[in-house]
């Protein structure tokens, strides 16, 4: 490749001169004029393996390099000059002529990537690929830029330029812009250990490029259109595809696996042919096909659009066909028989049946009050926007406390005791649920499970003295008398959760009799805090 003059004055269409300075910001340059030396003056001379010198695009002998697609590469030395950061600006320019018939889809032209034992997991920092015979650029596992032009000519070379400016990307093929990144910045990776190489995936051994390459340039700035036009001078003239119809398409899913496809372009007048590959072995040549997928999974759907001879465009996107899996959980809410039901997935298309004659729709969180003891078959029918449906069902046993609660029990007042085999209790936070001013020296309490018998086991303490231990909450009450001394300002009745049963937390209904007065308290404990009722004395 002959070297271009560094500074050339051009005139734009408006008559104003545009400066072309191909030497400004050039940090690495490999013209391959019979050697592999860096012509930028920065001495970024690399190491090579199995590279041959061949004629360039102008048929000049030994003015380009050939990579065999097996073990040919040229690795640049580590340098801060091209260890770009996400906030950098740079340009890469290269001429390529890929060999036809390469079955490996990804060919690394110039790529910066770390060395890994498996090249497929190496996340590349930046660079240029030939992917399925189209130019591609990006970072990590992201393909941001993809050319329209297919690099398949057996006689023509192709010029590729990629520019990066603080997260914004552009690609030019033969001097014409063909791909740009989106409105939001997409930042390159910075890894000082990664290696920059031609013909393979950076420091990793893979994605070998097979074909000819020439005049590789790296700039630490953005090339302008005039400079890109100058660098791209001399390619074969491709057909005029200015009216090419883009193959980008949209789709919608109904009935769970029925997908409707259509081109994004409105009223494509010059459409000659369209071919759809649905990724499941099926295809269609309809303009707007409707396809029924016979199984669930991820499918790469491809559209190939021909608008005139030699002018085609290809676009692929992933379509997920997946079933809806629904389910729900429930928890006690203090009041006997009151439960909170929550769906596993947020969706407004839900139908609840609580098994007691009550139903509710379009709610993902539902409070429901069961009013009778019994077994209830609770079901949830869910649907999504794709038309998929699923049903989940659970049988819930609700045992409410007896409607006729017992009167205060008679008997001796218990003294403090510690059951045999008692395990030391963990220190937990206290949550005072109610303060009761009592009049009698002794109060009686009855403690019930408040709705669903799920194996709650508790320890009951008065002023940190164990009264009951390893007691299961049941439909029938635990009953005990509590001494309320006038000598202390207050007494704490604490329910300590030994386990949480099958439906956390531990919740109970506490009935307190103070002479003729009666109190009801819903008390709850978990692994972090204990429910506490505080007793004080009336004067």
Number of C-alpha atoms within 10 A of each C-alpha: 22 12 9 11 10 11 13 15 11 15 11 11 8 6 8 9 12 16 15 21 17 19 14 13 16 21 21 24 24 21 24 23 21 15 13 20 18 20 19 17 11 13 13 21 17 15 13 15 11 12 17 14 19 19 16 25 23 13 11 13 14 17 22 27 24 26 26 18 21 15 17 19 27 21 23 21 14 15 13 9 14 18 18 19 17 16 12 16 19 21 23 23 23 23 26 26 22 26 19 13 9 15 7 13 12 21 27 26 31 27 28 32 29 21 19 15 9 10 19 14 13 20 21 29 27 22 24 26 26 24 20 16 20 18 30 25 26 25 20 15 12 12 13 18 22 21 23 20 19 18 23 17 14 10 8 18 23 24 27 25 26 28 22 26 18 15 18 19 23 21 26 23 25 23 21 15 17 16 20 17 18 13 8 8 13 19 21 23 20 16 16 17 13 23 23 27 25 24 31 32 34 33 22 23 18 20 24 23 30 27 19 25 29 25 22 21 22 21 22 20 18 18 24 14 15 19 20 24 18 15 21 21 11 15 16 13 8 12 10 11 14 7 12 19 24 20 22 18 17 13 14 13 20 14 13 20 20 16 18 15 19 18 19 14 13 8 8 15 10 12 14 13 14 20 17 22 17 20 16 14 6 11 16 15 14 13 16 16 15 16 16 16 17 10 11 12 12 13 16 13 18 20 24 18 25 20 20 17 10 12 19 21 20 20 16 17 13 12 17 13 20 14 17 16 14 20 17 17 12 16 18 22 20 20 17 24 21 19 19 14 19 17 19 13 13 14 15 14 15 21 17 22 17 20 15 15 6 10 14 13 15 13 16 20 15 15 13 16 14 19 14 14 16 13 13 16 13 18 19 22 17 27 19 18 14 18 15 18 18 15 16 15 16 14 12 16 16 22 22 24 23 12 6 6 11 12 10 20 14 9 8 8 13 11 10 13 11 13 11 7 7 12 11 6 11 10 10 12 13 16 15 15 14 14 14 16 13 18 16 16 13 15 22 20 21 21 22 24 28 28 28 28 20 18 17 24 18 21 18 17 20 20 12 11 15 17 21 19 19 16 14 19 24 22 20 16 19 16 17 19 21 19 16 20 15 15 7 9 10 16 22 18 20 26 25 26 26 21 18 18 16 13 16 19 19 31 29 28 23 20 20 20 20 18 14 7 10 13 11 13 16 21 25 24 25 19 17 12 16 22 24 23 21 17 19 18 18 10 7
